[in-house]
Amino acid sequence: MSVVFINPGKKDEIFWLTAARSMEAAASDLGIRLEVMYAERNHLNALLFARQLAERPRSLRPDYLILSNDYGVGPEVLRLLEGTGIRTFFAYSGITDPRDRQKVQAPRKVYKNWIGVLEPNSEEAGYLTASVLISKARAQGLFGSDHKLHMIAIAGDRSTTTSLKRNQGMLRAVTEQKDVVLEQQVYGEWNRAKAREQSEWLYQRYPQVRLVWAGNDLMAFGAMESWAERGGKPGGDALFSGINTSEEAMTKLRTGSLASLAGGHFIAGAYALVMLYDYHNGHDFADEGMELERSMFVLFSADDAKRFQSQYGDLDFHKVDFRRFSKALNPAVRQYQFSFRQILSPGKGRT
């Protein structure tokens, strides 16, 4: 069984590198031949790779392709691969744009070889990180002169499903609170340097801001750096939140400079391989649904961060037994359990 993963990130981008490493461990457990192709944050590369796969001799084509619908590449990839015999599965980010959905409809309808989707519940991540950020800011009394908490949001991008849902979660948390003012939301394109630049002028425009919500860890770091350059103290006179499980994020959470952190959803690619393994071996996941959204995020405590660094700081996930999540290999498994907490919890992995 062979699978290609078109990784939308860069080879040295910690989130997407972690995703690939966990997928490699799962592939090893399940006897899958996995090939990872890095698009280097260029959506045109994803389309180029899909075209190259379609042009391979039939004997060299993979059985399955896993990709994320970053920057809305999904519909065109499905079109390029139609009739090639390569079955396509979306992980991390599916197709939600109404215009695109009108074209592609649902898995196994218009494009017969589009077989399914597995997404982390990204709205949950945005909500949890924003809620903790607000709660801690209130406890520390970081109110403006109007007795309200003033916040800015640095979102990812304008089109990726993951980004949009994280934003929705953040906005839900804000609207639940009467004393929070969201001054402005900008798009940092997941980039540290851009978030640093954006936050510099946002701090000037909104001098009462003391809360910064970010759609990933890198953008949070950029905003923290520009705050420190102004003479501020991240975690002291301003609070920041982030998403992801980088070593830097874990360390900043443990030291208190990062107030709120959610992550673990990098595991979605590894879980997608489990689903494809089962599908390949006669256990179609369609009985649970062809477009699954599962709670995968952990809202990390300092203890969780310490445990994660101890267990997976080297990005080696071979200690996890991914075979135990498979229905084909474990008849007792009736429903997929795809949270990250079970992988983080002690005593749950391979001994």
C-alpha positions as CSV (number, residue, x, y, z in Angstrom):
1,M,0.0,0.0,0.0
2,S,1.5,3.3,-1.1
3,V,0.6,6.9,0.0
4,V,1.9,10.3,-1.1
5,F,1.4,13.2,1.3
6,I,1.6,16.6,-0.3
7,N,2.8,18.6,2.7
8,P,1.8,22.3,2.3
9,G,4.6,23.5,4.6
10,K,8.3,23.9,4.4
11,K,10.8,21.2,5.2
12,D,12.1,23.2,8.2
13,E,8.7,24.4,9.4
14,I,8.2,22.8,12.7
15,F,4.5,22.1,12.6
16,W,4.6,20.4,9.1
17,L,7.8,18.6,9.9
18,T,6.2,17.2,13.1
19,A,3.2,16.2,11.1
20,A,5.4,14.4,8.6
21,R,7.4,12.6,11.3
22,S,4.3,11.3,13.0
23,M,3.0,10.1,9.7
24,E,6.3,8.3,9.0
25,A,5.9,6.5,12.4
26,A,2.3,5.5,11.6
27,A,3.3,4.3,8.1
28,S,6.1,2.2,9.6
29,D,3.6,0.6,12.1
30,L,1.1,-0.1,9.3
31,G,3.5,-1.3,6.6
32,I,2.6,1.6,4.3
33,R,5.1,3.0,1.8
34,L,4.9,6.8,2.4
35,E,6.4,9.5,0.2
36,V,6.3,13.2,1.5
37,M,6.4,16.0,-1.0
38,Y,6.9,19.5,0.5
39,A,5.1,22.4,-1.3
40,E,7.2,24.9,0.7
41,R,4.1,27.2,1.4
42,N,3.6,27.6,-2.4
43,H,0.2,26.4,-3.4
44,L,1.3,26.3,-7.1
45,N,3.8,23.5,-6.0
46,A,0.9,21.4,-4.7
47,L,-0.8,21.6,-8.1
48,L,2.5,20.8,-9.8
49,F,3.0,17.7,-7.7
50,A,-0.5,16.6,-8.4
51,R,0.1,17.0,-12.1
52,Q,3.4,15.0,-11.8
53,L,1.6,12.2,-10.0
54,A,-1.0,12.0,-12.7
55,E,1.7,11.8,-15.3
56,R,3.6,8.9,-13.7
57,P,3.3,5.5,-15.3
58,R,0.3,3.7,-13.7
59,S,2.6,1.2,-12.0
60,L,4.5,4.1,-10.2
61,R,1.4,6.0,-9.1
62,P,0.5,5.8,-5.4
63,D,-2.6,4.1,-4.2
64,Y,-3.6,7.2,-2.2
65,L,-2.9,10.9,-2.0
66,I,-3.3,12.8,1.3
67,L,-3.3,16.6,1.1
68,S,-4.6,19.6,3.0
69,N,-6.8,22.1,1.2
70,D,-4.5,25.0,2.1
71,Y,-5.2,28.1,-0.1
72,G,-8.1,26.2,-1.7
73,V,-6.1,23.9,-3.9
74,G,-8.4,20.9,-3.3
75,P,-10.8,21.2,-6.2
76,E,-8.1,21.6,-8.8
77,V,-6.2,18.7,-7.4
78,L,-9.3,16.5,-7.6
79,R,-9.7,17.5,-11.2
80,L,-6.1,16.8,-12.1
81,L,-6.3,13.3,-10.5
82,E,-9.6,12.2,-11.9
83,G,-9.3,9.0,-13.9
84,T,-5.8,8.3,-12.7
85,G,-6.8,5.6,-10.2
86,I,-5.2,7.6,-7.3
87,R,-7.7,7.9,-4.4
88,T,-7.6,11.3,-2.7
89,F,-8.1,12.0,1.0
90,F,-8.0,15.4,2.7
91,A,-6.4,15.7,6.1
92,Y,-6.1,18.8,8.3
93,S,-8.2,21.0,6.1
94,G,-11.2,20.0,3.9
95,I,-13.3,21.8,1.3
96,T,-15.8,24.2,2.9
97,D,-16.0,27.2,0.6
98,P,-19.6,27.3,-0.7
99,R,-18.6,27.9,-4.3
100,D,-16.1,25.1,-4.3
101,R,-18.6,22.7,-2.6
102,Q,-21.0,23.4,-5.4
103,K,-18.4,22.2,-7.8
104,V,-17.1,19.1,-5.9
105,Q,-20.2,18.3,-3.8
106,A,-19.4,15.5,-1.4
107,P,-16.8,12.7,-1.4
108,R,-17.5,9.9,-3.9
109,K,-20.1,11.9,-5.8
110,V,-18.7,14.1,-8.6
111,Y,-15.1,12.9,-8.1
112,K,-15.4,9.1,-7.4
113,N,-11.8,8.8,-6.2
114,W,-12.2,11.5,-3.5
115,I,-12.9,9.2,-0.7
116,G,-12.9,11.2,2.5
117,V,-11.8,13.9,4.9
118,L,-10.4,14.1,8.4
119,E,-10.2,17.5,10.1
120,P,-9.2,18.5,13.6
121,N,-11.9,20.6,15.3
122,S,-10.1,23.9,14.6
123,E,-13.0,26.0,15.9
124,E,-12.3,24.4,19.3
125,A,-8.7,25.4,19.3
126,G,-9.5,29.1,18.6
127,Y,-12.2,29.1,21.3
128,L,-10.1,27.4,24.0
129,T,-7.0,29.6,23.5
130,A,-9.0,32.8,23.4
131,S,-11.1,31.8,26.5
132,V,-8.0,31.1,28.6
133,L,-6.3,34.3,27.3
134,I,-9.3,36.4,28.4
135,S,-9.6,34.6,31.7
136,K,-6.0,35.2,32.6
137,A,-6.0,38.8,31.5
138,R,-9.1,39.4,33.7
139,A,-7.4,37.8,36.6
140,Q,-4.3,39.9,36.1
141,G,-6.4,43.1,35.8
142,L,-5.1,44.1,32.4
143,F,-8.1,46.4,31.8
144,G,-8.0,49.6,29.8
145,S,-9.2,53.0,31.1
146,D,-12.7,52.0,30.1
147,H,-12.5,48.9,32.3
148,K,-12.5,46.6,29.3
149,L,-10.0,44.1,28.0
150,H,-8.6,45.2,24.7
151,M,-7.4,42.5,22.2
152,I,-6.0,42.2,18.7
153,A,-6.1,39.0,16.7
154,I,-3.4,37.8,14.2
155,A,-5.1,35.2,12.0
156,G,-3.5,32.8,9.5
157,D,-4.9,33.3,6.0
158,R,-8.2,34.2,4.4
159,S,-9.0,31.0,2.6
160,T,-7.7,27.9,4.4
161,T,-10.5,26.1,6.4
162,T,-8.3,25.6,9.4
163,S,-7.6,29.4,9.6
164,L,-11.3,30.4,9.2
165,K,-12.5,27.9,11.8
166,R,-9.9,29.0,14.4
167,N,-11.0,32.6,13.8
168,Q,-14.6,31.5,14.4
169,G,-13.7,29.9,17.7
170,M,-11.8,33.1,18.8
171,L,-14.8,35.3,17.9
172,R,-17.2,33.0,19.8
173,A,-15.1,33.4,22.9
174,V,-15.0,37.2,22.5
175,T,-18.7,37.6,22.0
176,E,-19.4,35.5,25.1
177,Q,-17.7,38.2,27.2
178,K,-19.1,41.7,27.7
179,D,-15.8,43.2,28.8
180,V,-13.7,42.3,25.8
181,V,-13.1,44.6,22.8
182,L,-11.6,43.1,19.7
183,E,-9.9,46.1,18.2
184,Q,-8.8,44.5,14.9
185,Q,-8.1,41.2,13.2
186,V,-5.2,41.0,10.6
187,Y,-3.8,38.1,8.6
188,G,-0.2,37.2,9.3
189,E,0.0,34.4,6.8
190,W,1.3,32.0,9.5
191,N,4.6,34.0,9.4
192,R,6.6,35.2,12.4
193,A,8.2,38.2,10.7
194,K,5.0,39.4,9.2
195,A,3.2,39.2,12.6
196,R,6.0,41.1,14.2
197,E,5.7,43.9,11.7
198,Q,1.8,43.9,11.9
199,S,1.8,44.0,15.7
200,E,4.2,46.9,15.8
201,W,1.7,49.3,14.2
202,L,-1.3,47.7,15.9
203,Y,0.2,48.5,19.3
204,Q,0.7,52.1,18.1
205,R,-2.9,52.3,16.7
206,Y,-4.5,50.7,19.8
207,P,-2.4,51.7,22.9
208,Q,-4.8,50.0,25.3
209,V,-4.3,46.5,23.8
210,R,-3.0,44.0,26.3
211,L,-4.3,40.7,24.8
212,V,-3.0,39.2,21.6
213,W,-4.6,36.1,20.1
214,A,-2.6,34.4,17.3
215,G,-3.7,31.6,14.9
216,N,-0.4,29.8,15.4
217,D,2.7,29.8,17.5
218,L,5.0,31.6,15.1
219,M,2.7,34.6,14.8
220,A,2.4,34.8,18.6
221,F,6.2,34.8,18.8
222,G,6.5,37.7,16.3
223,A,3.9,39.7,18.3
224,M,5.8,38.9,21.6
225,E,9.1,40.1,20.1
226,S,7.7,43.5,19.0
227,W,6.0,43.9,22.4
228,A,9.3,43.2,24.2
229,E,11.0,45.8,21.9
230,R,8.6,48.4,23.2
231,G,9.9,47.6,26.7
232,G,7.0,45.4,27.6
233,K,7.1,42.0,29.2
234,P,5.1,39.1,27.5
235,G,3.2,37.2,30.2
236,G,3.4,40.2,32.5
237,D,1.9,43.5,31.2
238,A,0.5,41.8,28.1
239,L,-0.7,38.2,27.4
240,F,-0.4,36.1,24.2
241,S,-1.9,32.9,23.0
242,G,-0.8,30.5,20.3
243,I,-1.5,27.1,18.6
244,N,1.0,24.3,17.9
245,T,3.5,22.2,19.7
246,S,6.9,23.6,18.8
247,E,9.7,23.3,21.3
248,E,9.8,27.1,21.6
249,A,6.0,27.3,22.3
250,M,6.3,24.6,25.0
251,T,9.2,26.4,26.7
252,K,7.4,29.8,26.6
253,L,4.3,28.3,28.1
254,R,6.3,26.7,30.9
255,T,8.0,30.0,31.6
256,G,4.8,32.0,31.6
257,S,5.5,34.3,28.7
258,L,2.9,32.5,26.6
259,A,-0.4,32.5,28.4
260,S,-2.4,30.0,26.4
261,L,-1.5,27.2,24.0
262,A,-3.4,24.5,22.2
263,G,-1.9,21.8,19.9
264,G,-1.6,18.2,19.0
265,H,-3.6,18.3,15.8
266,F,-0.4,17.6,13.8
267,I,-1.4,14.0,14.5
268,A,-4.3,14.2,11.9
269,G,-2.1,12.9,9.1
270,A,-1.1,9.9,11.1
271,Y,-4.7,9.1,11.9
272,A,-5.6,9.6,8.2
273,L,-3.1,6.8,7.4
274,V,-5.0,4.6,9.9
275,M,-8.3,5.3,8.2
276,L,-6.7,4.6,4.7
277,Y,-5.2,1.4,6.0
278,D,-8.6,0.2,7.2
279,Y,-10.2,1.3,3.9
280,H,-7.6,-0.6,1.9
281,N,-8.2,-3.7,4.0
282,G,-12.0,-3.7,3.6
283,H,-13.1,-1.6,6.6
284,D,-14.6,1.5,5.0
285,F,-14.7,4.4,7.4
286,A,-17.9,5.6,5.6
287,D,-19.9,4.0,8.4
288,E,-18.8,6.8,10.7
289,G,-19.0,9.4,7.9
290,M,-16.9,10.4,4.9
291,E,-16.0,13.8,6.2
292,L,-15.0,13.5,9.9
293,E,-14.2,16.3,12.2
294,R,-12.7,15.1,15.5
295,S,-11.5,16.8,18.7
296,M,-7.7,16.4,18.6
297,F,-6.5,19.5,20.3
298,V,-5.0,19.6,23.8
299,L,-5.1,22.8,25.8
300,F,-1.7,22.5,27.3
301,S,-0.8,23.0,30.9
302,A,2.8,23.5,32.0
303,D,2.9,19.9,33.1
304,D,1.5,18.8,29.7
305,A,4.2,20.8,28.0
306,K,6.9,19.2,30.1
307,R,5.6,15.7,29.3
308,F,5.4,16.5,25.6
309,Q,8.9,17.8,25.5
310,S,10.1,14.7,27.4
311,Q,8.3,12.2,25.2
312,Y,8.4,13.8,21.8
313,G,10.9,16.6,21.9
314,D,13.0,14.7,19.4
315,L,10.0,14.4,17.0
316,D,10.3,10.6,17.3
317,F,6.8,9.1,17.4
318,H,7.8,5.4,16.9
319,K,7.0,4.9,20.6
320,V,3.3,5.3,19.8
321,D,1.6,2.1,18.6
322,F,-0.6,3.4,15.8
323,R,-1.8,-0.1,15.1
324,R,-4.1,0.0,18.1
325,F,-6.3,2.7,16.5
326,S,-7.1,0.5,13.5
327,K,-10.4,-1.2,13.1
328,A,-9.0,-3.7,10.7
329,L,-6.4,-4.8,13.2
330,N,-8.6,-4.5,16.3
331,P,-12.2,-5.8,15.9
332,A,-13.1,-4.4,19.3
333,V,-12.6,-0.8,18.0
334,R,-16.1,0.3,16.9
335,Q,-15.4,4.1,16.6
336,Y,-12.3,6.0,15.9
337,Q,-10.8,7.7,18.9
338,F,-8.6,10.4,17.5
339,S,-7.8,12.8,20.4
340,F,-4.2,13.7,21.0
341,R,-4.6,13.4,24.8
342,Q,-4.4,9.6,24.6
343,I,-0.9,9.9,22.9
344,L,0.2,12.5,25.5
345,S,-1.0,10.5,28.5
346,P,1.6,8.3,30.2
347,G,1.3,4.6,29.8
348,K,-0.8,4.8,26.6
349,G,1.9,4.3,24.0
350,R,4.2,1.4,23.0
351,T,6.3,0.2,25.9
